[in-house]
Amino acid sequence: MSNPPHRPQAAVAAVLRRLPPRTLRGRLSLVALFTAALLMLVLTVVFNSVAGHRLRHQADDELRTRAAAVATTVDTSGSTVRVLETSHDDLLDANVWIYSGRRLLEQPPAAGQLTRVADALAVRGGRRCVTTTVHHPLRLCSRPVPGAGGRATVVTALDLSPYRSSADTLLLGSLALDVVMLACTYALTRLAVGRALRPVRTMTDQATQWSATASEERFDSMRHPAELARLGGSLDALLDRIRTLLRYERQLTGELSHELRTPLSRIIAELDWWRAHPRTADQTRATHQVIADAAESMRSICDTLLDDARDGTLTAPGTAEVLPVLRGLAEVPYASRHLTITVAGPHLVAGVPPALLERIVSPLLGNACRYAASVVTVRAYGAPDGVRVDIVDDGPGVPPPFAGRLFEPGRRADPGDGHGGAGLGLPLARRLARSAGGEVTYDAGHAPGARFVVVLPAG
């Protein structure tokens, strides 16, 4: 069974597709090589054509010179054409034919078949040249001899072997020069392209290294050729996006761990309490309810933070009754059991879902309980700009030098104060409030202790 006729062509095409180099350096070098080869081919053909034409003209000039010299020995003054004898007849008679009309007067010895070519030139008359290869390349030219008598013609022949040899030598020399030039062109092109692409390779390695470490280094601070400025700008923009994504990823991870710590602590505490001593069925159901509430709180935390991380805005519909949410937060077992948490205010409705209200107030309340000496007061009230919630504690307050950096992620006034925390709760509360169209501020004029104000749209 024979293969279909298209299979060999497909195999050749597949081989040709694999032949081009895969690197940009190799492809550019190959393009330069092919371009130089085409140009040198054209130049070689033109050069050798001009050289061959020039050599042929030199041969014709030599033949005409010899014919003119021979014509001086032909006497056409009388009624008949006579050939005069000279002292150098042996030189003039070499490859020379003399005709009177169509009658051959003299011919070189052992002319053979060349005489017929000379006869044809004499018959046609005028100044003509032809090339023949009877035995070896020969050039024959005819020249009429002026005179009042009978018409005479001199035909001279010249061996073209030396001229052909010179042309072949020129052709071989030009081809050898072409090969050397192509090799040099390919090598120099690879070297030049490699040096030109070296900054690109360096920039790629630097971008890879900087993206892995979220470095603040950028290419706009370095000096690069104008051609690489656009590439550097694109890489800088890409590095900025990567750094932003990494920052958001770290921020989201930190915020999730920060917010999930409290419900996880409740679950662990309830389990430890339940396993410490035998419990009644009612106590077991209460423990299960606390664990279920903590798990639900964890789910709402994840949903709220992930919704905010998607587009930076919280547009989930819903309203929340402020006081029940605040009282529920006040019942959460914070680190200090000796604190007195007071919740007060009229009946108010905020224009945010209850889960979001919890996520905004919870970090502020946790921070107040962490630093308060004995009392934490949470007060809700209406205001022209919406619903306000004040969280006030009687602790040492925020050091004035640190007040300007209070809402920066990861910042703490005194990391060694013995309190836990990663400095993410206050920035998270402000960011969530702003995403919902509200605000979280710190009252620097309040003393003693600290006072934080939450402003939310009214429901």
HURANOR-V315307 format. One record per run of one state. SS is the DSSP state (A for helix, B for strand, O for the rest). FROM is the first residue (numbers start at 1). TO is the last residue. If there is no record, write none. Layout:
# HURANOR-V315307
{{SS	FROM	TO} {SS	FROM	TO}}
This chain:
# HURANOR-V315307
{{O	1	5} {A	6	19} {O	20	23} {A	24	71} {O	72	73} {B	74	75} {O	76	81} {B	82	83} {O	84	88} {A	89	92} {O	93	95} {B	96	100} {O	101	102} {B	103	106} {O	107	113} {A	114	124} {O	125	127} {B	128	132} {O	133	137} {B	138	145} {O	146	151} {B	152	159} {O	160	160} {A	161	213} {O	214	218} {A	219	221} {O	222	225} {A	226	276} {O	277	280} {A	281	311} {O	312	319} {B	320	321} {A	322	330} {O	331	339} {B	340	345} {O	346	348} {B	349	350} {O	351	353} {A	354	371} {O	372	374} {B	375	383} {O	384	385} {B	386	393} {O	394	399} {A	400	405} {O	406	424} {A	425	435} {O	436	438} {B	439	442} {O	443	449} {B	450	456} {O	457	457} {B	458	458} {O	459	459}}
